[in-house]
Amino acid sequence: MTDASGTRRPSAKRRRERLVALVLVGFLVMNYPLLHLVDQDRSWFGVPLLYLYLFLAWALLILLVALVLEAGLRREHRQGE
């Protein structure tokens, strides 16, 4: 995402920073200290709490990445018109 002079657009840089931040948050959310907090002998509607946490955290990360990428594409499309 560069302009005619070859410099990077601020929106592309901001999008990259947000994606890197989401990767770091994903590492933190899927790491031992937080997993240990939910690794208990409890269940919610028959689903173990750890499995529910992993599924919801993973789904939320995918949703956030999609929102960041989609917002960037919409912004680029508007600038191209």
C-alpha positions in Angstrom: 0.0 0.0 0.0 2.3 2.7 -1.3 1.5 6.0 -3.1 3.2 7.2 -6.3 6.3 8.4 -4.4 6.9 4.9 -2.9 6.1 5.9 0.7 3.8 3.8 2.9 0.3 5.2 3.5 -0.5 5.9 7.2 -3.6 3.7 7.0 -1.6 0.7 5.9 0.9 1.2 8.6 -1.9 1.6 11.2 -3.5 -1.6 9.9 -0.2 -3.5 10.3 0.2 -2.2 13.8 -3.3 -3.3 14.8 -2.7 -6.7 13.3 0.6 -7.1 15.2 -1.2 -6.0 18.4 -3.9 -8.6 17.8 -1.2 -11.3 17.4 0.4 -10.3 20.7 -3.0 -10.3 22.4 -3.6 -13.7 20.9 -0.4 -15.0 22.4 -1.2 -13.6 25.8 -4.8 -15.0 25.7 -3.7 -18.5 24.7 -0.8 -18.6 27.2 -0.4 -20.5 30.4 -1.5 -17.9 33.1 -4.8 -17.2 31.6 -5.4 -20.8 30.5 -4.7 -21.9 34.1 -7.4 -19.6 35.4 -10.1 -21.3 33.3 -8.8 -24.8 33.6 -11.2 -25.9 36.3 -13.6 -28.8 36.7 -16.6 -26.6 35.8 -18.7 -26.7 32.8 -21.3 -24.5 31.1 -24.2 -26.4 29.6 -22.0 -29.5 29.6 -19.1 -27.9 27.8 -15.9 -27.7 29.9 -14.9 -24.1 30.8 -11.5 -24.5 29.2 -12.9 -25.6 25.8 -15.4 -22.8 25.9 -12.7 -20.2 26.7 -10.4 -21.5 23.9 -13.2 -21.5 21.3 -14.6 -18.1 22.2 -11.1 -16.5 22.4 -10.1 -18.0 19.0 -13.4 -16.9 17.4 -13.1 -13.3 18.8 -9.5 -13.0 17.5 -10.7 -14.1 14.0 -13.5 -11.6 14.2 -11.2 -8.8 15.2 -8.7 -9.6 12.5 -11.5 -9.6 9.9 -12.8 -6.3 11.1 -9.3 -4.7 10.9 -8.7 -6.0 7.4 -12.2 -5.2 6.2 -12.0 -1.6 7.5 -8.7 -1.1 5.7 -10.1 -2.4 2.4 -13.1 -0.2 2.6 -10.9 2.8 3.4 -8.6 2.0 0.4 -11.6 1.5 -1.8 -13.0 5.0 -0.9 -9.7 6.6 -1.5 -9.4 5.0 -4.9 -12.7 6.5 -6.1 
